Amino acid sequence: MHRLVIFSDLDGTLLDEKYRWTFAKEAIDLCKELDIPIALVSSKTKAEIEVIRERLGLNDPFAVENGGAVFFPKGKGYEKIEIGVSYSELVEALRKIKKELGWNIKGFSDMDINEIAYITGMDLSSAYLASLREYDEPFIILDKIDDLSPLYELADKMGLRVIKGGRFFHLQGKNDKGKALDIMIPWFRKKIGRDIITVALGDSPNDFPMFLKVDIPVLIASSRRISFPKLPNLRISRKKGPEGWNQEVIKIIREIYKGG
């Protein structure tokens, strides 16, 4: 019998704009009942994901900061595999980028907790957890810049990458969510067996590398206009956020488990 393994983004996918997962609870409970792993693969920090995993009651591996590192539960802690560049290197690189381009760029490292909370809509404790970066420097551009290509080109020359997210740009290494799945999927095959069916759910361009690695990629509907990859097996949800996540996961479970 096939076993499902679910890889999921958080913001705009399993979580709504107020960071709630209420509308996905039915599918989450069904996954627990059927012993289907839910591996979180997010741009969030380890500190943020640990809180969410605890609240959701999840114990599966997870990837942080757009594939900066993967964490596998081991005893009372984790086995960590790092893919990304250290945060101190990224902060220094962003400082050089600001100086060379002459743009008004502000990174998380330039903000205090109150400012992060204001920009993200988080409470202060959540903003603090979001500030504990290890592999990714979120930033905003305060100037109106029509041509962003110099930013992308300069980051590339430095061996880095700029990713556009929902609220922020992100400066990071060459890691991505697909590279995280290159590590996580073999781990699940070894633990569960080779006869697994992999599912990935996400709503943003930074989820696309993850879509390329799985059997069933699911793009969660969003109010943002994005160009998505032409994948023959790509599914697109009708509803947004956790409602769309809930519907698609239940639908896939029914297909694979024949209503079991």
C-alpha positions, 0 to 999 in steps of 0.5 A, a space after each residue: 500500500 502506498 504511503 503519503 508524505 506531505 511537505 507544506 509551506 506555512 504562510 498563505 498555505 497552511 496558515 492564513 494572513 493572521 497566522 491561523 490554521 483553523 480551517 485546515 484542522 480537519 485535514 491535519 487530524 485526518 493525517 494524524 489518524 492515518 499516520 501521514 507525515 506533515 513535514 513543514 518547509 518554510 521561510 520561517 526560522 527554526 524558533 518559529 517552526 518549533 512553536 508551530 509544530 508544537 501547537 499542531 502536534 507534529 513530530 516530523 522533520 522540517 526545513 527552515 528559511 527556504 531550505 537553509 537547513 533541515 532538522 530531523 528529530 533525534 532523541 530529545 533534539 535534532 540532527 541538523 543538515 545545513 545547506 545555506 550561508 550563515 546569517 552573519 555573512 548575509 548581513 555583511 553581503 547586504 551591507 555591501 549591496 546597499 553601498 554599491 547600489 546606493 539604494 535605501 535598503 533595510 534588512 531585518 538586522 537593521 530593525 528592532 522587534 517593534 518594527 518587525 512586528 509592525 511590518 509583519 503584523 505579528 505580536 512582539 513575541 512572534 516578531 522576536 522568534 522571526 528575528 532569530 535568523 540563521 540562513 536568510 536576511 529579509 529586507 525591504 527596498 524603501 526607494 521606488 526602483 523600476 529595474 531590480 536587475 542590478 540587485 539580482 546580478 550583484 547578489 549572483 556575483 557574490 554567490 548569493 540569491 535574492 528571492 521575492 516573497 510576499 512582504 519581503 525580499 530575501 537574501 540567501 545562499 543558493 539553497 532552496 526548498 527543492 534542495 531541502 527535499 533532496 535530503 528529506 525524501 530519501 530520509 522518508 524512503 528509508 524510514 517508511 519504505 520506497 513505496 511513498 507518494 510525495 505531495 507538496 503544497 505552497 503558494 509562492 514562487 519560492 515553493 516552485 523548486 519543491 514542486 519539481 521534486 514531488 509526485 503531486 505538487 499543489 499550488 494554493 490559490 492566492 490574491 497575488 498574481 504569480 506566474 506558475 510553472 507548467 507542470 503536467 501534474 500541477 494542481 491548483 486549489 480553488 480556495 486560498 490558504 488553509 481552506 484550500 490546503 484542507 480541501 486538497 489534502 482531503 481530496 488526495 487522501 481519498 484518491 490514494 486511500 480509496 476513502 479509507 
